[in-house]
Amino acid sequence: MKNNIKVERAINNLTQEELAKKVSVSRQTINAMESNKYVPSTVLALKIARVFGKPLEDIFFLEETD
């Protein structure tokens, strides 16, 4: 699964730390998701989408191999 978290953070002028605080995770968790090393839980993915005010599918998307 890929994501647009880094792009959305830039659009919303948020640091990894600021986003992490908004969704109650560590900055390292945000970094791991942006690097596609960590797939978030459904709850975490929904929280991130809510922060950006966008549908889940605009932030997270499946690859052909998923």
N, CA, C and O atoms as a GROMACS GRO file, in nm:
protein
  264
    1MET      N    1   0.085  -0.118   0.000
    1MET     CA    2   0.000   0.000   0.000
    1MET      C    3   0.089   0.124   0.000
    1MET      O    4   0.186   0.132   0.076
    2LYS      N    5   0.056   0.217  -0.084
    2LYS     CA    6   0.127   0.344  -0.092
    2LYS      C    7   0.042   0.453  -0.029
    2LYS      O    8  -0.076   0.432   0.000
    3ASN      N    9   0.102   0.570  -0.007
    3ASN     CA   10   0.027   0.680   0.051
    3ASN      C   11   0.082   0.814   0.005
    3ASN      O   12   0.193   0.824  -0.047
    4ASN      N   13   0.002   0.918   0.025
    4ASN     CA   14   0.038   1.055  -0.009
    4ASN      C   15   0.055   1.142   0.116
    4ASN      O   16   0.033   1.262   0.111
    5ILE      N   17   0.095   1.081   0.227
    5ILE     CA   18   0.103   1.155   0.352
    5ILE      C   19   0.201   1.273   0.341
    5ILE      O   20   0.170   1.384   0.385
    6LYS      N   21   0.316   1.249   0.284
    6LYS     CA   22   0.418   1.355   0.274
    6LYS      C   23   0.366   1.473   0.192
    6LYS      O   24   0.385   1.588   0.229
    7VAL      N   25   0.300   1.444   0.082
    7VAL     CA   26   0.242   1.549  -0.003
    7VAL      C   27   0.135   1.627   0.073
    7VAL      O   28   0.132   1.750   0.072
    8GLU      N   29   0.046   1.553   0.140
    8GLU     CA   30  -0.061   1.618   0.216
    8GLU      C   31  -0.006   1.702   0.331
    8GLU      O   32  -0.059   1.808   0.361
    9ARG      N   33   0.101   1.654   0.394
    9ARG     CA   34   0.162   1.733   0.501
    9ARG      C   35   0.215   1.864   0.446
    9ARG      O   36   0.199   1.969   0.509
   10ALA      N   37   0.279   1.859   0.329
   10ALA     CA   38   0.334   1.980   0.267
   10ALA      C   39   0.222   2.078   0.231
   10ALA      O   40   0.233   2.198   0.256
   11ILE      N   41   0.114   2.026   0.174
   11ILE     CA   42   0.000   2.112   0.139
   11ILE      C   43  -0.057   2.180   0.262
   11ILE      O   44  -0.095   2.296   0.258
   12ASN      N   45  -0.063   2.105   0.373
   12ASN     CA   46  -0.121   2.156   0.497
   12ASN      C   47  -0.018   2.219   0.590
   12ASN      O   48  -0.051   2.259   0.702
   13ASN      N   49   0.107   2.229   0.544
   13ASN     CA   50   0.214   2.292   0.620
   13ASN      C   51   0.229   2.230   0.760
   13ASN      O   52   0.237   2.301   0.860
   14LEU      N   53   0.233   2.097   0.765
   14LEU     CA   54   0.250   2.024   0.890
   14LEU      C   55   0.383   1.950   0.890
   14LEU      O   56   0.425   1.896   0.788
   15THR      N   57   0.449   1.948   1.005
   15THR     CA   58   0.568   1.865   1.020
   15THR      C   59   0.525   1.724   1.056
   15THR      O   60   0.409   1.700   1.090
   16GLN      N   61   0.618   1.630   1.049
   16GLN     CA   62   0.588   1.494   1.091
   16GLN      C   63   0.546   1.494   1.238
   16GLN      O   64   0.452   1.424   1.276
   17GLU      N   65   0.614   1.573   1.319
   17GLU     CA   66   0.584   1.580   1.462
   17GLU      C   67   0.443   1.633   1.487
   17GLU      O   68   0.370   1.579   1.571
   18GLU      N   69   0.404   1.737   1.414
   18GLU     CA   70   0.270   1.795   1.431
   18GLU      C   71   0.161   1.695   1.392
   18GLU      O   72   0.061   1.681   1.462
   19LEU      N   73   0.180   1.626   1.280
   19LEU     CA   74   0.083   1.526   1.237
   19LEU      C   75   0.077   1.412   1.340
   19LEU      O   76  -0.031   1.365   1.375
   20ALA      N   77   0.192   1.370   1.386
   20ALA     CA   78   0.198   1.262   1.485
   20ALA      C   79   0.117   1.297   1.609
   20ALA      O   80   0.042   1.213   1.661
   21LYS      N   81   0.130   1.419   1.658
   21LYS     CA   82   0.056   1.461   1.776
   21LYS      C   83  -0.095   1.462   1.750
   21LYS      O   84  -0.174   1.425   1.837
   22LYS      N   85  -0.134   1.503   1.631
   22LYS     CA   86  -0.276   1.509   1.598
   22LYS      C   87  -0.342   1.371   1.594
   22LYS      O   88  -0.461   1.358   1.621
   23VAL      N   89  -0.264   1.268   1.560
   23VAL     CA   90  -0.320   1.134   1.549
   23VAL      C   91  -0.268   1.040   1.660
   23VAL      O   92  -0.292   0.919   1.655
   24SER      N   93  -0.199   1.096   1.757
   24SER     CA   94  -0.153   1.022   1.877
   24SER      C   95  -0.058   0.906   1.847
   24SER      O   96  -0.075   0.796   1.899
   25VAL      N   97   0.042   0.932   1.761
   25VAL     CA   98   0.148   0.835   1.736
   25VAL      C   99   0.282   0.909   1.745
   25VAL      O  100   0.285   1.030   1.765
   26SER      N  101   0.391   0.836   1.729
   26SER     CA  102   0.524   0.899   1.732
   26SER      C  103   0.559   0.955   1.594
   26SER      O  104   0.501   0.916   1.493
   27ARG      N  105   0.654   1.046   1.594
   27ARG     CA  106   0.703   1.100   1.468
   27ARG      C  107   0.764   0.988   1.384
   27ARG      O  108   0.753   0.988   1.261
   28GLN      N  109   0.826   0.892   1.451
   28GLN     CA  110   0.887   0.780   1.380
   28GLN      C  111   0.783   0.696   1.305
   28GLN      O  112   0.812   0.642   1.199
   29THR      N  113   0.664   0.686   1.361
   29THR     CA  114   0.556   0.612   1.294
   29THR      C  115   0.517   0.684   1.164
   29THR      O  116   0.498   0.620   1.061
   30ILE      N  117   0.505   0.816   1.170
   30ILE     CA  118   0.473   0.894   1.049
   30ILE      C  119   0.583   0.875   0.946
   30ILE      O  120   0.556   0.854   0.828
   31ASN      N  121   0.708   0.883   0.992
   31ASN     CA  122   0.822   0.865   0.901
   31ASN      C  123   0.819   0.728   0.835
   31ASN      O  124   0.842   0.717   0.715
   32ALA      N  125   0.790   0.624   0.913
   32ALA     CA  126   0.784   0.488   0.859
   32ALA      C  127   0.672   0.473   0.756
   32ALA      O  128   0.689   0.405   0.655
   33MET      N  129   0.559   0.537   0.781
   33MET     CA  130   0.449   0.531   0.684
   33MET      C  131   0.487   0.602   0.555
   33MET      O  132   0.462   0.552   0.446
   34GLU      N  133   0.549   0.719   0.568
   34GLU     CA  134   0.590   0.794   0.448
   34GLU      C  135   0.693   0.718   0.367
   34GLU      O  136   0.699   0.732   0.245
   35SER      N  137   0.774   0.638   0.433
   35SER     CA  138   0.877   0.558   0.366
   35SER      C  139   0.823   0.423   0.318
   35SER      O  140   0.898   0.340   0.266
   36ASN      N  141   0.694   0.402   0.336
   36ASN     CA  142   0.627   0.276   0.299
   36ASN      C  143   0.688   0.155   0.369
   36ASN      O  144   0.694   0.045   0.314
   37LYS      N  145   0.734   0.177   0.492
   37LYS     CA  146   0.788   0.068   0.574
   37LYS      C  147   0.687   0.020   0.677
   37LYS      O  148   0.710  -0.080   0.745
   38TYR      N  149   0.577   0.092   0.689
   38TYR     CA  150   0.475   0.059   0.790
   38TYR      C  151   0.338   0.084   0.732
   38TYR      O  152   0.312   0.192   0.677
   39VAL      N  153   0.250  -0.014   0.743
   39VAL     CA  154   0.111   0.000   0.699
   39VAL      C  155   0.027   0.028   0.823
   39VAL      O  156   0.024  -0.053   0.915
   40PRO      N  157  -0.041   0.142   0.825
   40PRO     CA  158  -0.118   0.178   0.945
   40PRO      C  159  -0.243   0.093   0.964
   40PRO      O  160  -0.294   0.032   0.870
   41SER      N  161  -0.290   0.090   1.088
   41SER     CA  162  -0.418   0.026   1.116
   41SER      C  163  -0.528   0.105   1.048
   41SER      O  164  -0.508   0.218   1.005
   42THR      N  165  -0.643   0.044   1.038
   42THR     CA  166  -0.758   0.114   0.980
   42THR      C  167  -0.792   0.240   1.058
   42THR      O  168  -0.820   0.345   1.001
   43VAL      N  169  -0.788   0.229   1.190
   43VAL     CA  170  -0.819   0.344   1.275
   43VAL      C  171  -0.720   0.458   1.251
   43VAL      O  172  -0.760   0.574   1.236
   44LEU      N  173  -0.592   0.426   1.247
   44LEU     CA  174  -0.490   0.529   1.224
   44LEU      C  175  -0.506   0.592   1.085
   44LEU      O  176  -0.496   0.713   1.071
   45ALA      N  177  -0.531   0.510   0.984
   45ALA     CA  178  -0.551   0.562   0.848
   45ALA      C  179  -0.670   0.657   0.843
   45ALA      O  180  -0.663   0.762   0.779
   46LEU      N  181  -0.778   0.621   0.912
   46LEU     CA  182  -0.896   0.708   0.915
   46LEU      C  183  -0.868   0.839   0.988
   46LEU      O  184  -0.916   0.944   0.947
   47LYS      N  185  -0.790   0.833   1.095
   47LYS     CA  186  -0.753   0.955   1.168
   47LYS      C  187  -0.671   1.049   1.080
   47LYS      O  188  -0.694   1.170   1.080
   48ILE      N  189  -0.577   0.993   1.006
   48ILE     CA  190  -0.493   1.074   0.916
   48ILE      C  191  -0.578   1.138   0.808
   48ILE      O  192  -0.563   1.256   0.778
   49ALA      N  193  -0.668   1.061   0.748
   49ALA     CA  194  -0.757   1.116   0.645
   49ALA      C  195  -0.842   1.228   0.702
   49ALA      O  196  -0.865   1.329   0.635
   50ARG      N  197  -0.889   1.213   0.825
   50ARG     CA  198  -0.970   1.317   0.889
   50ARG      C  199  -0.889   1.446   0.910
   50ARG      O  200  -0.940   1.556   0.887
   51VAL      N  201  -0.764   1.432   0.953
   51VAL     CA  202  -0.678   1.550   0.972
   51VAL      C  203  -0.668   1.629   0.842
   51VAL      O  204  -0.673   1.752   0.843
   52PHE      N  205  -0.653   1.559   0.730
   52PHE     CA  206  -0.639   1.626   0.601
   52PHE      C  207  -0.773   1.662   0.537
   52PHE      O  208  -0.776   1.732   0.436
   53GLY      N  209  -0.883   1.617   0.596
   53GLY     CA  210  -1.014   1.649   0.543
   53GLY      C  211  -1.040   1.588   0.407
   53GLY      O  212  -1.107   1.647   0.323
   54LYS      N  213  -0.987   1.468   0.386
   54LYS     CA  214  -1.002   1.402   0.257
   54LYS      C  215  -1.049   1.258   0.277
   54LYS      O  216  -1.030   1.201   0.384
   55PRO      N  217  -1.109   1.200   0.174
   55PRO     CA  218  -1.147   1.058   0.182
   55PRO      C  219  -1.022   0.971   0.196
   55PRO      O  220  -0.915   1.005   0.146
   56LEU      N  221  -1.037   0.860   0.262
   56LEU     CA  222  -0.927   0.766   0.284
   56LEU      C  223  -0.855   0.732   0.154
   56LEU      O  224  -0.732   0.724   0.150
   57GLU      N  225  -0.932   0.711   0.048
   57GLU     CA  226  -0.876   0.670  -0.081
   57GLU      C  227  -0.789   0.777  -0.146
   57GLU      O  228  -0.711   0.747  -0.237
   58ASP      N  229  -0.802   0.902  -0.102
   58ASP     CA  230  -0.716   1.008  -0.154
   58ASP      C  231  -0.580   1.010  -0.086
   58ASP      O  232  -0.485   1.070  -0.136
   59ILE      N  233  -0.569   0.944   0.028
   59ILE     CA  234  -0.443   0.940   0.103
   59ILE      C  235  -0.372   0.807   0.085
   59ILE      O  236  -0.250   0.802   0.066
   60PHE      N  237  -0.447   0.698   0.091
   60PHE     CA  238  -0.392   0.563   0.083
   60PHE      C  239  -0.446   0.491  -0.039
   60PHE      O  240  -0.565   0.503  -0.071
   61PHE      N  241  -0.359   0.417  -0.108
   61PHE     CA  242  -0.406   0.344  -0.225
   61PHE      C  243  -0.325   0.215  -0.242
   61PHE      O  244  -0.208   0.208  -0.206
   62LEU      N  245  -0.392   0.115  -0.296
   62LEU     CA  246  -0.330  -0.015  -0.318
   62LEU      C  247  -0.248  -0.016  -0.445
   62LEU      O  248  -0.278   0.054  -0.541
   63GLU      N  249  -0.143  -0.096  -0.442
   63GLU     CA  250  -0.063  -0.118  -0.563
   63GLU      C  251  -0.115  -0.244  -0.630
   63GLU      O  252  -0.192  -0.320  -0.570
   64GLU      N  253  -0.074  -0.267  -0.753
   64GLU     CA  254  -0.117  -0.387  -0.825
   64GLU      C  255  -0.080  -0.514  -0.751
   64GLU      O  256  -0.153  -0.613  -0.759
   65THR      N  257   0.032  -0.514  -0.680
   65THR     CA  258   0.080  -0.635  -0.612
   65THR      C  259   0.013  -0.658  -0.476
   65THR      O  260   0.034  -0.763  -0.415
   66ASP      N  261  -0.067  -0.564  -0.429
   66ASP     CA  262  -0.136  -0.578  -0.298
   66ASP      C  263  -0.256  -0.667  -0.309
   66ASP      O  264  -0.325  -0.690  -0.210
   0.00000   0.00000   0.00000
